[in-house]
Amino acid sequence: MRHDRKYVLPAAVVSAAIQTRRNDVCVLDIGSKQAFAYESVYFDTPAFDSYRSSAHGRRRRFKVRT
C-alpha cells in the first residue's frame, strides 16, 4: 500500500532535512533534471469536501489532474 504525505516547507528546512536524513530521502530525477516547470491545480467543492475526506482518511475518493 502506498502512502503519500505532502508538506509546504521553506527551502532551508527542506535542505536541512535532506542533509540530516540523506539515506532516507528520494528525489525525482528525470533526464538529470530535479526541478520541473509544472503546477498542481486542485479542484474541490466550496466546502472543501475533497480536502476534508482526504485529511480524515476516507478511503473512496478520486483525483482529477490536468
Secondary structure, DSSP 8 states (H G I E B T S, - for coil): ----------HHHHHHHHHHTGGG-----BTTB------------TT-HHHHHHHTT-SS------
